[in-house]
Amino acid sequence: MEAGTFGAAEIILFTNPNYVSNPKELTTGFINGDGFPDIVAAVPSGRAIEGFVVVNSNGSGGFNTPVYYEASQQTFDVAIVDLDGDGDRDVHYARKLLSGGHCS
């Protein structure tokens, strides 16, 4: 087995552009189809507009610029699953006090 190496460290800011907040929940999975794991983070802030951040792998050991998606207030948890059976992974988010929703 060949030994691997790590690239330079990266700092990724998981922020909501409407209000700076820390991520509540992180998960990894395969979203963009390049065979490298991507990152999704729920970023609740207690404000009316909240959501989650998707950070796709760049395919060479690093990550692309984070992209923010609006969702429900109190977006508290995220998961990557194929909800609609089309073979593509979807991002599912859950609200703190109410039932969840999803964004494909």
C-alpha positions in Angstrom: 0.0 0.0 0.0 1.3 3.4 -0.9 1.6 6.1 1.7 -0.6 9.2 1.2 0.1 12.8 2.1 -2.0 15.7 3.2 -2.2 19.0 1.3 -2.0 22.4 2.8 -4.6 23.1 5.6 -7.7 24.9 4.5 -10.0 27.2 6.6 -13.6 26.9 5.5 -16.1 29.4 6.9 -19.6 28.0 7.1 -21.5 31.2 7.3 -25.0 32.4 6.6 -24.6 35.7 4.6 -27.6 37.2 6.5 -26.0 36.6 10.0 -22.7 35.2 11.0 -23.2 31.9 12.8 -21.4 28.7 13.7 -22.4 25.5 12.1 -24.7 23.3 14.2 -24.3 20.1 12.4 -21.9 18.8 9.7 -22.1 15.8 7.5 -20.2 14.5 4.5 -21.4 12.6 1.5 -21.2 12.5 -2.3 -23.3 15.3 -3.8 -21.6 16.5 -7.0 -20.7 13.1 -8.6 -16.9 13.5 -8.7 -16.3 10.6 -6.4 -14.9 12.7 -3.6 -16.8 13.5 -0.4 -18.5 16.9 0.0 -19.5 18.7 3.2 -22.9 20.1 4.2 -23.4 22.2 7.4 -26.6 23.5 9.0 -26.1 27.1 10.1 -28.8 28.2 12.4 -28.7 31.7 13.8 -32.1 32.3 15.4 -33.1 34.7 12.6 -36.0 34.5 10.2 -33.8 33.5 7.2 -31.5 30.5 7.8 -30.3 27.5 5.8 -27.3 25.3 5.1 -23.9 25.5 3.4 -22.6 23.1 0.8 -18.9 22.8 0.2 -18.1 20.6 -2.8 -14.8 18.8 -3.2 -12.6 20.2 -5.9 -11.5 16.7 -6.9 -7.8 17.2 -5.9 -8.0 17.0 -2.1 -9.4 20.5 -1.4 -12.7 22.2 -1.5 -14.5 24.8 -3.6 -16.0 28.0 -2.2 -18.9 27.3 0.2 -22.4 28.0 -1.3 -25.2 29.0 1.0 -28.8 27.8 0.5 -31.8 29.4 2.3 -34.1 26.9 4.1 -36.3 27.1 7.1 -35.9 29.1 10.3 -34.0 27.0 12.9 -32.3 24.8 10.3 -30.7 22.5 12.9 -29.6 19.3 11.2 -28.6 18.1 7.7 -28.3 14.7 6.0 -27.3 13.6 2.5 -29.7 10.9 1.1 -31.6 10.0 -2.1 -35.1 11.1 -1.0 -36.8 10.9 -4.3 -35.3 7.7 -5.7 -33.8 9.3 -8.8 -30.2 8.1 -8.0 -29.0 11.6 -7.1 -28.2 12.5 -3.5 -30.3 15.2 -1.9 -29.7 17.5 1.0 -32.3 17.0 3.7 -32.6 19.5 6.5 -34.5 19.4 9.8 -35.9 22.2 11.8 -35.4 22.4 15.5 -39.1 22.6 16.5 -41.0 21.5 13.4 -40.8 18.7 10.8 -38.1 18.7 8.2 -37.9 19.7 4.6 -35.5 19.0 1.8 -33.7 20.6 -1.1 -32.6 18.6 -4.1 
